[in-house]
Amino acid sequence: MKIIWLTNPKPEQINNLKNHEFNLIMVCSGFLCCWSDESEFCITPRHILFIPPGFPFKIQIDRRYYNKMVLISINMTLWYHPHYRLHGTAFAATLYSRLSVFKLKRTEFIYLSYLIRTLDFKLNTTTSETEFETGIIDFLLWKELQSISESKNTTSFTSSRKISVVAAFYHALTFSFKSEHAVQFYAARLCVTSDYLNKSVKELSGQTVRQHINGLLIQEAKWLLEDHRKNITEIAYELGFTSLAIFSKFFKKHTGCSPETYRNNMFKNGGYE
């Protein structure tokens, strides 16, 4: 996750956001307009804009005002980390297929601003913690954003079929990646061809369907290996592999070391990766 505070930003600082990231813009002061396809809406202070990966949009900033906003970018390859899923801090699946603007209450705005500033301070001053280990502030920020994303006080614009398919893929992947490793499964689930799904996901996220599946499996495997109570054979079966040998070969191919070596090195170093 990245947090960037912008004062009187140039339009290109916002319009050139990365396609594979989930971006949120909270306006603290000023006035800006946003276009998406043929829709147009204005954003004023105490509004927060949710921009899903790959969603086409353009923002124009009114320079007659003092414009201050905060940009939060979430890398989609990290979004499904077990830390977030464990605590239930995930956005609703529908949020991936639309561009949404939420009007914050004054108390919500003050509280969210405080959490963002505090987490930003921690991320910029702490070197020993990873972005998944920033403590209670991280947890509270995600819970607040999740609560806002479920609010009915929103203006939304639906997306193209391609973005809707990718959004549905992300949702299906969250619940099925342990048991279903085949691209064909997700294509059939979404009633599209494997080629169409792969091209759509690649275009909007920068990664193929296979890379998303493998990335989640490796991410989950590392997390499970950090729990010494589980033996590696149990982990292999939990992740949908039919044998320890197949799991070990897969893990080494993507990390450069065997599961046993990864676990031993982690405990030898006395901490998480």
C-alpha positions as a printed Julia matrix, in Angstrom:
273×3 Matrix{Float64}:
   0.0     0.0     0.0
   1.11    3.54   -0.78
  -0.2     6.77    0.74
   0.51   10.03   -1.09
  -0.67   13.47    0.01
  -1.18   15.83   -2.95
  -1.43   19.62   -2.81
  -2.61   21.37   -6.0
  -1.63   18.29   -8.04
  -1.25   18.25  -11.79
  -3.94   16.17  -13.58
  -1.36   13.68  -14.85
  -0.45   12.78  -11.26
  -3.91   11.27  -10.94
  -4.81   10.31  -14.49
  -1.69    8.14  -14.88
  -2.51    5.75  -12.05
  -1.41    2.13  -12.55
  -4.02   -0.2   -14.04
  -3.29   -3.11  -11.7
  -3.84   -1.11   -8.51
  -7.01   -0.33   -6.59
  -6.92    3.43   -5.99
  -8.8     5.61   -3.52
  -8.83    9.41   -3.61
 -10.13   11.37   -0.63
 -10.66   15.09   -1.22
  -9.76   17.28    1.77
 -10.26   20.63    0.05
 -10.86   21.93   -3.47
 -12.98   20.85   -6.41
 -12.46   18.35   -9.21
 -14.48   16.7   -11.96
 -14.29   13.08  -13.01
 -15.35   11.54  -16.32
 -15.96    7.85  -16.92
 -17.2     6.86  -20.37
 -20.14    9.26  -20.88
 -20.75    9.97  -17.19
 -19.52   13.05  -15.37
 -19.66   14.0   -11.71
 -18.02   16.52   -9.38
 -16.1    15.74   -6.22
 -15.94   18.19   -3.33
 -14.38   18.01    0.16
 -15.29   14.99    2.32
 -15.84   12.78   -0.74
 -13.87    9.6    -1.35
 -13.53    8.07   -4.82
 -13.0     4.3    -5.25
 -11.3     3.44   -8.57
 -11.07   -0.32   -9.32
  -8.18   -1.72  -11.42
  -8.41   -0.94  -15.11
 -11.45    1.31  -14.86
 -11.25    4.1   -17.52
 -11.54    7.59  -16.08
 -10.21   11.13  -16.42
  -9.98   13.85  -13.77
  -9.9    17.62  -14.24
  -8.86   19.81  -11.3
 -10.29   23.31  -10.83
  -7.24   25.45  -10.14
  -9.28   28.34   -8.81
  -9.41   26.42   -5.53
  -6.78   25.21   -3.07
  -6.82   21.49   -3.82
  -5.6    18.99   -1.28
  -6.26   15.26   -1.43
  -4.81   11.94   -0.38
  -4.2     9.03   -2.76
  -4.15    5.46   -1.45
  -2.95    2.78   -3.87
  -3.35   -0.94   -3.2
  -1.45   -3.45   -5.31
  -3.9    -6.1    -6.5
  -1.28   -8.87   -6.22
  -1.18   -8.2    -2.47
  -4.85   -7.53   -1.91
  -5.76  -11.13   -1.11
  -2.98  -11.58    1.44
  -4.14  -13.87    4.29
  -3.71  -10.98    6.73
  -6.63   -9.15    5.15
  -8.81  -12.19    4.52
  -8.22  -13.46    8.06
  -9.68  -10.29    9.53
 -12.41   -9.95    6.91
 -11.02   -6.66    5.62
 -11.99   -6.92    1.97
 -14.19   -4.76   -0.21
 -17.47   -6.06   -1.59
 -17.11   -7.86   -4.92
 -19.38   -5.31   -6.65
 -16.87   -2.55   -5.94
 -14.46   -4.08   -8.47
 -16.87   -3.51  -11.35
 -17.8     0.12  -10.8
 -16.39    3.53  -10.05
 -17.95    4.79   -6.81
 -18.03    8.11   -4.96
 -18.97    8.21   -1.27
 -19.94   11.29    0.73
 -18.39   11.14    4.2
 -19.96   12.47    7.33
 -17.86   15.04    9.18
 -16.99   12.54   11.93
 -16.09    9.87    9.34
 -13.85   12.31    7.5
 -12.0    13.38   10.66
 -11.54    9.8    11.84
 -10.41    8.52    8.44
  -7.96   11.43    8.07
  -6.47   10.61   11.46
  -6.02    6.92   10.57
  -4.45    7.71    7.2
  -1.99   10.22    8.68
  -1.04    7.85   11.48
  -0.5     4.89    9.16
   1.41    7.09    6.71
   3.72    8.12    9.55
   4.31    4.49   10.53
   5.0     3.37    6.96
   7.54    6.18    6.5
   9.35    5.84    9.82
   9.29    2.12   10.65
  11.66   -0.25    8.89
  11.11   -3.4    10.95
   7.43   -3.86   10.09
   6.08   -5.03    6.77
   3.0    -3.43    5.21
   0.97   -6.34    6.61
   2.24   -5.82   10.15
   1.45   -2.19   10.92
  -0.74   -3.11   13.85
  -4.02   -1.78   15.07
  -3.94    1.39   12.91
  -3.76   -0.74    9.76
  -6.66   -2.88   10.94
  -8.82    0.12   11.89
  -8.15    1.86    8.56
  -9.21   -1.22    6.56
 -12.32   -1.67    8.66
 -13.29    1.98    8.17
 -12.76    1.8     4.39
 -14.74   -1.43    4.28
 -17.58    0.2     6.19
 -17.57    3.17    3.81
 -17.57    0.86    0.77
 -20.75   -0.79    2.05
 -22.5     2.54    2.58
 -25.62    3.39    0.6
 -24.57    7.04    0.36
 -22.87    6.57   -2.98
 -22.9     7.52   -6.64
 -21.81    4.65   -8.89
 -21.14    4.09  -12.57
 -21.16    0.55  -13.9
 -18.36   -0.72  -16.06
 -17.95   -2.49  -19.37
 -18.46   -6.24  -19.67
 -14.7    -6.77  -19.69
 -14.23   -5.07  -16.32
 -17.25   -6.88  -14.91
 -15.75  -10.24  -15.94
 -12.42   -9.37  -14.31
 -14.22   -8.26  -11.16
 -16.12  -11.55  -11.04
 -12.82  -13.41  -11.55
 -11.25  -11.68   -8.54
 -14.24  -12.63   -6.43
 -14.24  -16.27   -7.57
 -10.48  -16.49   -7.07
 -10.78  -15.43   -3.43
 -12.98  -18.39   -2.57
 -11.65  -21.06   -4.93
  -7.88  -20.65   -5.42
  -7.0   -23.37   -2.91
  -9.06  -26.06   -4.59
  -9.15  -24.88   -8.21
  -5.84  -24.19   -9.98
  -7.01  -24.39  -13.6
  -7.7   -21.34  -15.75
 -10.49  -23.28  -17.44
 -12.41  -23.56  -14.16
 -12.67  -19.78  -13.74
 -13.54  -19.26  -17.4
 -16.35  -21.81  -17.21
 -17.56  -20.28  -13.92
 -17.87  -16.9   -15.64
 -19.28  -18.32  -18.91
 -16.43  -16.98  -21.07
 -13.58  -18.61  -22.94
 -10.19  -19.04  -21.29
  -8.65  -16.82  -23.94
 -11.11  -13.99  -23.31
 -10.64  -14.19  -19.55
  -6.86  -14.26  -19.81
  -6.74  -11.3   -22.21
  -9.14   -9.26  -20.06
  -7.26   -9.93  -16.82
  -3.9    -9.27  -18.47
  -5.09   -5.99  -19.98
  -6.54   -4.63  -16.74
  -4.12   -5.99  -14.14
  -0.86   -6.52  -16.01
  -0.81  -10.2   -15.03
  -2.24  -13.36  -16.53
  -4.85  -15.53  -14.83
  -2.17  -18.14  -14.21
   0.08  -15.56  -12.53
  -2.78  -14.52  -10.23
  -3.51  -18.12   -9.25
   0.15  -19.01   -8.68
   0.79  -15.78   -6.81
  -2.04  -16.47   -4.37
  -0.93  -20.07   -3.84
   2.64  -19.01   -3.05
   1.44  -16.2    -0.82
  -0.84  -18.57    1.1
   1.85  -21.27    1.27
   4.35  -18.87    2.85
   1.79  -17.79    5.38
   0.94  -21.39    6.28
   4.62  -22.32    6.53
   5.02  -19.65    9.2
   2.76  -21.75   11.43
   5.02  -24.45   12.87
   1.98  -26.43   14.05
   1.22  -27.5    10.48
   3.43  -30.05    8.76
   4.27  -29.46    5.13
   2.26  -32.43    3.85
  -0.87  -31.0     5.48
  -0.16  -27.63    3.86
   0.23  -29.27    0.45
  -3.17  -30.94    0.69
  -4.81  -27.8     2.1
  -3.67  -25.9    -0.98
  -5.13  -28.47   -3.35
  -1.97  -30.34   -4.36
  -2.27  -34.11   -4.71
   1.14  -34.84   -3.2
   3.96  -33.27   -1.23
   6.33  -33.79   -4.16
   4.15  -31.77   -6.57
   3.75  -28.98   -4.0
   7.5   -28.87   -3.28
   8.32  -28.67   -6.99
   5.78  -25.86   -7.48
   7.03  -23.91   -4.47
  10.7   -24.19   -5.45
   9.95  -23.14   -9.03
   8.4   -19.88   -7.85
  10.57  -19.06   -4.83
  13.94  -20.66   -5.56
  13.87  -22.84   -2.44
  11.96  -25.81   -1.08
   9.19  -25.41    1.51
  11.46  -27.04    4.11
  14.27  -24.58    3.38
  11.91  -21.62    3.48
  10.52  -22.69    6.88
  13.97  -23.41    8.33
  15.39  -20.09    7.14
  12.41  -18.21    8.52
  12.77  -19.67   12.0
  16.55  -19.38   11.87
  16.2   -15.64   11.19
  13.65  -15.36   13.96
  10.89  -13.64   11.99
   8.65  -13.46    8.97
   9.75  -12.81    5.46
